[in-house]
Amino acid sequence: MVLKPEPLFEAVEKLLGHSVGDAENRVPPETGTAIVLMSAAGRLFTQETARRYANLDRLILICGRYEGVDERVAEFLATEEISVGTTF
């Protein structure tokens, strides 16, 4: 089961206090804000990533369940995808 994008967009917009726009007119988050989608397909979370996040004013983490989230979340809402998995 994949999470629908509408509730995630609404939740992030509520946290930001404004609309994120739509596919044609995307409104980027303010400087100092990251919207991170936790995903196995994302870049590996490293100490450098943690340092970068520590310097932000606001960090919004989107964590899916089941099979993940609708691809529109990664494409239009998240500023990046991060994986907390390990490499061998």
LUMDRENNU-96413 format. One record per residue: residue number from 1; residue in one letter; x, y, z of N, C-alpha, C in turn; chain. Coordinates in nm, 3 decimals, decimal comma, m for minus. Layout:
REM LUMDRENNU-96413
NUM_A_X_Y_Z_X_Y_Z_X_Y_Z_A
...
This chain:
REM LUMDRENNU-96413
1_M_0,084_m0,117_0,000_0,000_0,000_0,000_0,089_0,124_0,000_A
2_V_0,056_0,222_m0,080_0,131_0,346_m0,092_0,049_0,460_m0,032_A
3_L_0,115_0,546_0,045_0,046_0,660_0,103_0,009_0,761_m0,006_A
4_K_m0,113_0,812_m0,001_m0,158_0,911_m0,097_m0,086_1,044_m0,073_A
5_P_m0,066_1,123_m0,178_0,008_1,249_m0,161_m0,071_1,360_m0,093_A
6_E_m0,203_1,364_m0,110_m0,282_1,476_m0,059_m0,264_1,500_0,091_A
7_P_m0,278_1,397_0,177_m0,260_1,422_0,320_m0,118_1,468_0,356_A
8_L_m0,018_1,420_0,284_0,119_1,463_0,311_0,140_1,608_0,270_A
9_F_0,087_1,647_0,155_0,098_1,787_0,112_0,027_1,877_0,213_A
10_E_m0,091_1,838_0,257_m0,166_1,918_0,354_m0,090_1,932_0,485_A
11_A_m0,031_1,824_0,532_0,043_1,827_0,658_0,164_1,920_0,648_A
12_V_0,239_1,909_0,539_0,357_1,995_0,522_0,316_2,141_0,507_A
13_E_0,210_2,167_0,433_0,162_2,304_0,418_0,119_2,362_0,553_A
14_K_0,059_2,281_0,637_0,019_2,325_0,770_0,143_2,361_0,853_A
15_L_0,245_2,278_0,845_0,369_2,305_0,919_0,439_2,430_0,868_A
16_L_0,440_2,449_0,736_0,506_2,566_0,677_0,426_2,694_0,694_A
17_G_0,294_2,679_0,703_0,208_2,796_0,715_0,172_2,860_0,583_A
18_H_0,200_2,788_0,473_0,164_2,839_0,340_0,160_2,723_0,242_A
19_S_0,104_2,749_0,125_0,093_2,648_0,020_0,230_2,619_m0,040_A
20_V_0,247_2,498_m0,087_0,369_2,463_m0,160_0,347_2,473_m0,310_A
21_G_0,231_2,522_m0,351_0,201_2,538_m0,492_0,152_2,410_m0,555_A
22_D_0,171_2,401_m0,685_0,131_2,281_m0,758_0,241_2,243_m0,856_A
23_A_0,214_2,144_m0,940_0,317_2,094_m1,033_0,366_2,203_m1,128_A
24_E_0,280_2,295_m1,165_0,317_2,400_m1,259_0,378_2,522_m1,190_A
25_N_0,337_2,549_m1,067_0,383_2,667_m0,993_0,429_2,628_m0,853_A
26_R_0,540_2,558_m0,847_0,593_2,510_m0,718_0,650_2,627_m0,639_A
27_V_0,616_2,632_m0,509_0,669_2,733_m0,419_0,776_2,666_m0,334_A
28_P_0,903_2,702_m0,354_1,009_2,636_m0,277_1,003_2,677_m0,130_A
29_P_1,051_2,591_m0,040_1,052_2,628_0,101_1,149_2,742_0,126_A
30_E_1,132_2,810_0,238_1,220_2,920_0,273_1,363_2,871_0,289_A
31_T_1,456_2,962_0,277_1,595_2,929_0,304_1,605_2,881_0,448_A
32_G_1,681_2,777_0,470_1,695_2,723_0,604_1,594_2,616_0,637_A
33_T_1,516_2,573_0,537_1,416_2,468_0,555_1,443_2,354_0,460_A
34_A_1,435_2,232_0,510_1,447_2,112_0,425_1,326_2,024_0,451_A
35_I_1,272_1,969_0,344_1,163_1,872_0,353_1,221_1,741_0,302_A
36_V_1,245_1,648_0,394_1,319_1,526_0,363_1,227_1,406_0,361_A
37_L_1,231_1,333_0,251_1,156_1,209_0,238_1,251_1,094_0,272_A
38_M_1,216_1,018_0,374_1,295_0,901_0,410_1,260_0,791_0,310_A
39_S_1,363_0,741_0,241_1,339_0,647_0,132_1,460_0,557_0,112_A
40_A_1,437_0,430_0,088_1,547_0,338_0,059_1,622_0,378_m0,067_A
41_A_1,555_0,453_m0,155_1,616_0,496_m0,280_1,697_0,626_m0,263_A
42_G_1,693_0,686_m0,144_1,760_0,813_m0,121_1,909_0,798_m0,097_A
43_R_1,976_0,914_m0,087_2,118_0,916_m0,053_2,136_0,868_0,089_A
44_L_2,247_0,803_0,115_2,275_0,750_0,247_2,295_0,865_0,348_A
45_F_2,231_0,854_0,463_2,247_0,952_0,570_2,387_0,937_0,629_A
46_T_2,461_1,047_0,631_2,598_1,045_0,682_2,614_1,151_0,791_A
47_Q_2,731_1,151_0,852_2,761_1,254_0,952_2,757_1,392_0,889_A
48_E_2,802_1,404_0,766_2,797_1,533_0,696_2,652_1,578_0,676_A
49_T_2,564_1,484_0,645_2,421_1,517_0,631_2,369_1,569_0,764_A
50_A_2,406_1,504_0,873_2,362_1,546_1,007_2,412_1,687_1,037_A
51_R_2,534_1,717_1,002_2,589_1,852_1,025_2,511_1,956_0,945_A
52_R_2,482_1,923_0,821_2,407_2,016_0,735_2,268_2,041_0,793_A
53_Y_2,200_1,935_0,837_2,067_1,951_0,896_2,071_2,030_1,026_A
54_A_2,178_2,016_1,102_2,191_2,088_1,229_2,196_2,239_1,209_A
55_N_2,237_2,282_1,092_2,245_2,425_1,063_2,115_2,484_1,007_A
56_L_2,015_2,400_0,986_1,888_2,447_0,932_1,800_2,506_1,043_A
57_D_1,710_2,594_1,003_1,611_2,648_1,096_1,495_2,551_1,115_A
58_R_1,462_2,477_1,008_1,348_2,386_1,012_1,377_2,263_0,929_A
59_L_1,345_2,147_0,986_1,365_2,020_0,917_1,235_1,940_0,930_A
60_I_1,175_1,909_0,816_1,052_1,831_0,813_1,086_1,695_0,755_A
61_L_1,060_1,589_0,832_1,087_1,453_0,788_0,956_1,384_0,750_A
62_I_0,952_1,327_0,631_0,836_1,251_0,585_0,876_1,105_0,584_A
63_C_0,809_1,027_0,666_0,842_0,884_0,678_0,721_0,802_0,635_A
64_G_0,735_0,731_0,525_0,626_0,649_0,474_0,619_0,516_0,546_A
65_R_0,511_0,447_0,525_0,492_0,313_0,578_0,454_0,223_0,461_A
66_Y_0,438_0,098_0,491_0,397_0,002_0,390_0,499_0,001_0,276_A
67_E_0,454_0,027_0,155_0,541_0,026_0,037_0,609_0,161_0,015_A
68_G_0,566_0,264_0,085_0,625_0,396_0,068_0,519_0,501_0,043_A
69_V_0,556_0,603_m0,036_0,466_0,713_m0,066_0,452_0,729_m0,216_A
70_D_0,348_0,797_m0,256_0,324_0,827_m0,396_0,444_0,906_m0,451_A
71_E_0,485_0,878_m0,572_0,602_0,940_m0,634_0,591_1,092_m0,641_A
72_R_0,469_1,146_m0,645_0,452_1,292_m0,650_0,509_1,360_m0,527_A
73_V_0,513_1,291_m0,415_0,571_1,348_m0,293_0,721_1,371_m0,315_A
74_A_0,790_1,274_m0,368_0,934_1,288_m0,396_0,959_1,393_m0,503_A
75_E_0,874_1,395_m0,603_0,896_1,485_m0,716_0,863_1,631_m0,687_A
76_F_0,753_1,657_m0,615_0,705_1,794_m0,600_0,710_1,850_m0,457_A
77_L_0,724_1,765_m0,356_0,717_1,815_m0,219_0,852_1,811_m0,149_A
78_A_0,918_1,698_m0,152_1,044_1,682_m0,080_1,157_1,759_m0,149_A
79_T_1,246_1,815_m0,068_1,364_1,881_m0,123_1,475_1,780_m0,146_A
80_E_1,468_1,664_m0,076_1,567_1,558_m0,096_1,514_1,428_m0,037_A
81_E_1,578_1,318_m0,079_1,545_1,185_m0,026_1,669_1,131_0,044_A
82_I_1,648_1,077_0,164_1,757_1,025_0,245_1,724_0,882_0,287_A
83_S_1,826_0,797_0,287_1,813_0,660_0,334_1,894_0,644_0,462_A
84_V_1,838_0,578_0,561_1,913_0,551_0,684_1,963_0,407_0,684_A
85_G_1,955_0,340_0,569_2,003_0,204_0,556_2,154_0,197_0,563_A
86_T_2,205_0,077_0,562_2,349_0,060_0,568_2,402_0,005_0,437_A
87_T_2,528_0,026_0,414_2,595_m0,031_0,298_2,699_m0,130_0,348_A
88_F_2,723_m0,232_0,272_2,819_m0,335_0,312_2,934_m0,338_0,215_A
